[in-house]
Amino acid sequence: MTTALPPALRPWATQLSMFPEDLARHLGPHVARLSAAVGTLRPRGESEGGEPQGYDGLSRRGPFDRLLVSEWLWALEAPEELVRRAAFGELSFLKPAFQQPRGARRTVVLLDVGPDQLGLPRIAHLALLVVLARRAEAVGAAFTWGALQTEPAHATHTGLGGTSLLAWLNARSTTPASARHLSAWREALDLSRAPEDVWLVGSSRLGRLEGAEGMSRVEVSEPMEPGAHRLTVDVRPAARVPRSVVLELPPPEDCVRLLRNPFASHPQASGWMPRKADRRIVGFSFSGDGRRVLLFSKSGAVEAMAVPHSPRATVPKPRRVQVPPGQQVIAAGWRYSGGLLVLASHLGGYVMHGQVRTPEGFRKARYHAADDRKRPALAPGTPPSCLVSWVDPRGREHLWLRDGNARLFSLAPPSSVGTSALGLEEEAASATAEVNSRPLCVLRPETGGTSRVRISRLKVLGEGLDRMSPINARQGDAYFGYAPSGGHPDAGLLAVRDSDLDWRLFLDTGVSVITVPDGYLVVGVVQPPAPSPPGLVALHPDQRTFSFFSGQASRMLAVATGPVVQAAASHGQPVLGWLTQAGEFVLWDLMEQAVLYRAIPEVTT
């Protein structure tokens, strides 16, 4: 509930109380500015009749039989002052009140939910609904509203409430508003008889629809300027002079909350899931496609868990593999079709827990090192590697892993007899991932005999002939990242270090250079909600604070409860994961700025 609004927002306190206080404070200034532009709904005067119902305040006009008794004192003490006050309209009269028949007046609002108004313009729609609801309430008018592209029989709302607003936020359409939609609402609400107070909210094209004559309009548009984070709202009442208002929007993360669920409190890391001591998480990684998170526990078990799609979603039960005693987990991966794979070392060889695809079906697999001097190694303090999978046109599954020394190993498809080879494919791979159903890796620059440093390369795995693309970055540390669109044609969103502080982001429009301050540890790259450009997620030297660096001013993303020992951002979805020194594991939604999942070690006594 909103309890501490500034005095200027008190008239809309009832409507704003539906929102958390921080969002109400963001929405409040928009409400105040739009209210001034819209104006008041003029109450019915005495000439309109109605049953008398006492008095309702004071007025500067009226017959002398309703003059306040205190004003008559001027006639006795200073008659000239009484005449002067009457001439200048300074006398006070009792204002009569009248009981109006129900349904005598109503405000109707029809909002465009088509492609012209999706996204940020709906924040102006939300503020306008608050304005018009309060405006109607002030004069006792009914308030009816709905989305133009929906069926009136199923989507007509009366009054303003959380349920109706959520239904409207979910009512998105790919069809532009048309005269057919407006005609359906006119017929359903009986608006054919000179409507008193009907508002069309959307783009300027609504004013050209047949049947819109005589209706008030509010036109909302986004300026076509790089980096602009505001809306232009033109208020065009049917019988008043148009007014234009510019609304400066709140921070992007608050815009997302307003558009997805404006009634949820500011996300706090309050939900948690205890884990027993033997299941304490000691490391994690995201799957090759970035859609699952792999959790490595103290007991040697590996879990593959689907990432919750929202902070309000139920946490799914993970798939779990417990390796037998005497085996050490080397790598793990998840396939969309095939499930969980766990590779463990055993008696000088390697055994795969889970089945690998072959042309004849799924099969268990064992591997031997093609060169005993070159085996996958786990770096101290790092989790097992991530397995990247690809199925060739013949139906054979190929697997790759990048070990703790940044070497890329390939696992040959299972053979019908004996074991398959596990061999070294690249000496220096800084990142691997599955992007658009293709396995990729970034190779560090090579140092030739003359110590000439070359640039990094992007390699497509699994193809007969090595297919490589040059990446103009000279150090080679790399991260694949999440972006809904606009990424590199082959790699999606890709960040590669060029120097100690400079990183290059490779996009479809070219290369963007981002500088990260000294001491920060880059853990991923992501494209946040528009209008924010792509940028890097980095851990502050305090080992607790995550910040976002892009072409705009840097900003804080999240703060861990303790020192972070591992962190990574998924390239398949806008999710950041971190593990603290105390064993707390958190998945953080970079879009909604909220905790998706949180696990802590169970306290034992």
N, C-alpha and C positions, 0 to 999 in steps of 0.2 A: 504494500500500500504506500502511496505517496503522502508523506506527512509534513515535509519541510519545503514546500514550494515557495519561491520568492513571492512577495505580495502582488507583483504584477500578473502572476499566473493564477491567483486565487479564483477568479471567475470560472475557470475551467477545471477546478480541483476535482470535481466529481468524475469528469470524463478521464482526466489524467491519472486518477488513482488506480485505474486498471493496470497501469504499466509500472515496472520497477522504477524507483526514484531516479536512478541515473539516466534511464531512457526518457522519463518524463521531463527531465531538465533539458535533454537534447531536443525533444519534440516541442516543448513549451514555447520557445521563441518563435518557431515557425507558426504555431497556433496564434500567437498574439499578432504577428504581422499579417497573416491571412485574415484574421478577424477584422482588423482595421480596413483591409481592402474590400472585404465582402460587405461590411456594414450590418446594421441591425435589421431585424424583421419588424416592421412597424406594427405595433399592436392596434387592434380595432378601436376606433374612437367611439365617442358617445353616440354619434349619428348612426352607428351600425346597430344600435339597439342592444337587446339582451336584458336579462333581469338584473336590477340593481343589487349590488352585493357590498354595501358599506363604502368605505373610503380606502384608497390605496395611495398614501403618501400626499405630497404637496405639489402644487403647480403654480406657475407664475401667471396663469390666465384663468378666468372663470367669472361667473356672476358674483355680485357683492353679497348675495345671501349665503355664499360659501366662504366669504372672507374670514380669515382667522380672527378670533376674538381679540387677540393681542394687537392686531393691526388697527382695530377700531380705537385704540388708545390715542393714535395720532389725531383722530378727529377731535378729541377733547383737549389734548395738550398742545398740538401744533397742526392745525388744519392745513396750512400751506405745505407742510412736509408730506401730508397724506396725498395732496394733489400732485406734488412732484413725484412721489414714489409711484403713483398710479400712471403718470405720464411716461415714466421711464421703465415700466414693467417690473418694479421691485417689490410689489405686494405679493403676499403668499395666500393661496386659496387651497381649500381641501380638494383633493382629486378623487372623483367618484370611481368606484370599481363596478364592473358589470360581469355577470356570469354568462359566458358564451356557450352556445350549444356545442356538444361534442362533434368532432369532425368538421367544425366550421373552417379550419385552416390546417394545412399540412405542408411540410417541406419534403420534396422528393429529390433524391440524388441518384444519378445513374453514372457509373464509373466504367471507363473503357479498360478492359483487362487483356487487350490484344497486344500484338507485337510492338505497336507504337509506344506503349506505356509500361512495358515490363522493366523490372529493375528499379533504379533509383527514383524515377518519377512517382512510384507508388508511395514513397515516403511523403511527398506532398499530398497525395490522395488521403493518406492516413491522417495527416494534420488537418486537412480540410473536413474530413468526417467529424473530427472532434469539434471544429468550429461550428459547423452547421447543426450538429446535434445540440450543442449548448444554445445556439441562436434560436432554434425552434422551442427548446425547453423554456427559454426566458419569457416567451409570450403564450405558453400553453398550447403550442401547435404540435401536431403529430409529426413523427419523423420516420420516413420510409426510404429505404435505399436498396441498391442491388448492383450487380455487375451486368453491363449491357449484353455481353455475349452469352449469358446464361438464361435458362428458361425461367420466366417470372414465377411460374407455379411452384418451383423448387428453391428459388434463391431470392425471395423477397424478404428483407429484414426490416423489422420495426424496432426502433431504439438502437442503442449502441452497446454491444457486449462482447466479451472475449470470444464466445463461440462463433458469433456472426463474423467478427473480424478475422478469425482464423480461417473460416470458410471462404471469405473473400480473398485472403492472401493465397489460398490454394487454388483459387479460380483463375487459372491462366489459360489463355487461348492463343492459338496460332492464326486465328481468323480476325482480320480487321473489323472494327465496328461498321455496321451498314444500316441503311434505312430499314431493312427488314427487322433487325434487332430492335431498333427504336420503335417501330410500329407495334411489335409484340408487347413492349412495355406500356406504350400509350393505351393499348386496348385492355391490358390486364389491370392497370391502375386507373383506368377511366380518366385519362389526361386530355381527352379531346375537347373538353369545354374550358377554353382559356385558362390554362393552369396558372395558379398564383405564384408559386415558388418552386420551380423545377430547375434543377441544375444538371448540366452535362459536363462531365469531368474527363478530360483526355487531351488529345492533340487538336490543333486548329482545324483539322479536317472534319471534326464533329459538327462544326457550324454550317457545313455545306450539305449535311444530310437532309433529305426530305423529311419534314415533320419537326425539324428543330427550330422553326420560326417561333419567336416569342419566348424561348427558353433562355435562362441565364447559362453562361458557360464559364468554365475555368480551363485554360489551356496551359499545359505543363510541358516544358521542353528542357533538354540538356544542351548546354552550349557546346559547340564543336570546336573546342580549344584543347590543346595538349595540357594535361595536368589539371584541368578545371574540375572542381569538386563542388558544384553548386547546381541549382535548378532555377530556371526562369518561369515564373507563374504569372499569367495574364488573367485577371479577374474581370469578366465582362457581364455584369448584371443586366437584366433585361431593360431596366428603366433607369440606369445610372451610368455615370461616366466610367469607362474602363480604367483599371489601375493595374500597374505592373509591380511585381515583388520579386526580388532575388533572394533565394534561400541558400545560405552557406550550410553544407551538409556536415553532419558529425563525422568522426573518424570512420574509416572503412569497416572496422570490426563491429562498430555499433550500427552502421547501416545494415550489415548482414543480419544482426539480431532483430532490427526493426522489420526486416522483410521476411524473416523465417519464423520467428516466434517472439514477438515483442512483449510477451507476458512472462517469459522466464526470467528469473533473477540473474544478475551477473554471475557467470559461471565461477564456481569455486571448487577447489579440489577437495570436496567433502566425501564423495562416494569412494569406497575402497573395498578391496577384496583380500582378506588375509590368506596367506599361504603357509603351510607347515614348513618346519625347518628344513626337511629333506627336499622340499620342492622350491626352495628359495631360488629366485632367478639370478643367475650369475652372468648372463649375457643374452643378447637378442640380435636378430637381423630381420630385415624385410625380405620376402620371397623374391624370386627373380622377376616376377611381374609387378611387384610392389603391392599386391592385393592382400597378402597375409603377413602376419608377424610370426616369426619363429622364436620360441622361448627356450633357452637352455637352462636347465635347473641343476642344482648342486648334486643331485643323485645321479646325473648322467642322462636323465630323460630329456626328450625333445618334444615340444608342443607346437602345433600349427594352429593359430587362432585367427579367425576372420576378424578384421577390424570393424567395430561397431560403426554403422553408417551415420549415427548422430549421438549426441550426449544423452538422449532420452531412449535409445534403443537398448534392448536386452542383450547382455553379453553372451555370445554363442558359446557352446561347449567346445573346447579345442580337441583336435585329434592328437593322440599322445603315443609316443614310442619310447619304451624303456629298453636300453641296450643291456645285454647280459654283463655280469661282472667280468673283468679282464679285457673288455673292449673300450676303446676311446673314440668318442665322436669326433670326426674330422670335418664333416660338412653335412648340411641338411638343406632340403628344398621342398617347394610345394608346386605341384602341377595342377592346372585347372581341371584337366582330365587325367587322373592318375593318382592324386592325393599326395601323401607325405612320403618323402625319401630321406633316409638317414644313412650316411656312409660312415663306417667305423673301421678302425684298424684292428687287426686280429692275427696273431701268430705270423707276423711278417707280411701278411697280405691285407686285403680289404674286403669287407662284406657289406652288402647293401641291404638295409632293412626297408622293406617295401619292394614293389615289383616294377620293373622297367619294361617299357613297351617294345615289342618286336613285331614283325609282320605276322607272326603266328599267334600273337596275343601277349599278355603280360607274363614276365618271367623273372625269377630270382636271379641275382647277379653277384659274382665275385670278381675281384680285380687283383692284378699283380703289377708291381712297379716295372715299367718298361726299362728303367735305368735305376738300379739300386742306389746309386749316388744322388739321385734326384727324386726325393719323395716329398709329398705335401707336409708342411710344418705349421704348427700353431705358434704364433708369437706369444710371448708371456703376457698374460692379462687380457688377451683378446678372445672373443667367442669363436666357435667353429665357423668355417666358411659357409657361403651360400652357394648352393647348387643351381646352375642355370640349365634349363632343359630346352631341347628343340627336337621335333620329330620331322625327319626328312620325308620326301615324297614316297619313299618305299615303305614307310611305316616304322622305321627304326629310330629309336630315341637316343640322342646324343646328349651328353652331360659335360659341363665344365665347372671348375671351381678355382677360385683365386685364394692362395694360401696366405699365411701371416707374413710371408716375405714378398708379397705382391707378385708371385709367379702364377701363371695361368696353366692349369693342368686340364687335359681332356680325358674323358672316360669313354672308351670305345663301346659300341653297342654290344649287348650280351651275345655270346656265341652259344651254339647248341651243345658244345662240349667244352670242358675246361673253363679257364678263367679268361677275362678280357683284360686288355692292357690299359694302364693308367700312366699317361706320359706327359712330359713337359711340352707345352705348346709355345708359350711366350715367357721370356725372362722378366719382363717389367710391365705388368698391366695394373693400372691405377684404379680401374672401375669396371665392373661387369653388370649387365642388366638385360632383361628382355623388354624390348620396346617394339610395339606394333607387331607382336608375335615373332620377332627376330632377335636372336641373341647377339649382343654387341659387347665390345670391350674397347677401352681407351688405353693405348700404349704410350708409355712415357717416351720422351725424346731419347735417341741413342747418342752415345758419345763415340765418335770414330777414332781412328788412330791418330789423327791430327788434333784431337780434342775439340773438334767442331761440334757444337750442340745443334741437333735438329729439332724440328717441331714435333708435337704430339700427333698421333694418328688414331682414327676411328676405324676399327676392324669389325667386319661382319663375320661371325663365326658360322661354321658348318658348310660354307660354300667350298667347292673343290679348289678353285683358284682364290688365293687370298685377295679379298676385296677391301681396300683401305682408302680412306679419305683423309687428306691432311687437315689438321686442326692447328691453327696458328696460335699456339701457346707454348711457352718454352720451359715450363717446369713439369707439368704433366699431372699433378694431383687433380682428380676429376670427380664430379658427381652428376649422375643423371637425376632429373627433377620432374616434378609434376607441373603441367601446364595444360589447361583445357584446350588451348589452340596457340598457334604462333610460334611453335618450337622449330628446332632444326629439322629439315626434311627427313633425315635418317634417324637422328638420335633423340628427337623431341627436345625438351629443355635440357641443355647441357652446360655445365660450368667447368672450366679448366683453369688451373692456376698458371699465370704467365710470369709473375715475379713474386717476391716475398709477400707483397701486400696487394698486388693487383690480380684480379680474376677476370676471365673473359666469359661472357654469357653468349652462347651461340643460338640465334633465333632465325626465323624465316626472313626477317627484315634486315639481318646483318649481325654485327657483333657489338655487344655493349660491355664496357669495361667498368667494373665495380672495385673500389678500393676498400679493403677491410683493415681497420686499425691494428697496429701491432699488438700482439698478445691474445687476440681473439682466435678461436678455433672454429673454422668453417665445418659444419656438419651436414649441409645440404643446400639445395636450391629449389625455389618454389615460385609459382605465379599466384599471388593472393588475389582476392576479389578486385575487379576494376573499381576505380581507375588506377590502382597501384601497379607499377611495372614489376616484372620479375626481379628477384633479388636473392641474396644469400642469407641463410640462417646460420648464425654463429654463436658460440658460447663465450661469454665474457670471461676475462681472467679470474673473476671471483669463483668460477666453476659452478655457478648456480643460475645466472641470468642469461636468457636467450634473446638475441637481438636480430633485427632484420635490416639488411643493408641493400639499398637499391639506388636508382638515379635520384630519388627523393631523399628527404631527411630520414635518418635512421630512427628506428623506434623499437621499444621493448615488446617482446612477444609473450614471454612466460618466465616464471621464476620457480626453480625447483626447491624442494624443502631442505636439501642438503647438497654437499659436493657431488657433482655428476662425474661418473667414471666412464660412461658410454652414452653417445647420442647419435641419432641418425634420422634423416627425413626420407620418407617413402617417395619413390618416383612414380608410383601408380595412383596415388591419392594424396590430398593435402593434409598429411598427418606427420607429426613429429613425435619421436619416441626417445625417452631417456631413462637411464638407470642410475640411481644414486649409490653412494658408498654404503648407505645403510640397507640397501637391497630393495628400495622402493622403485617400482617400474611404472611409468606413466605414458599413455598415448594421448597426445594433445591435438585437437582439431584446429588447424591453422586458419580455417574459414570462420568458424563460429567462436574461436578463441575459448574453447571449453575442453574439459577433460572427457575423453572418450572411455578410458579404462585406467584403473589404478590398482596396483597390487602391492602389498607390503608384507614383510615377513611376520608370521604370527608370533606374538610375544609369549615366551615360555617362562615359567618360574620354577 
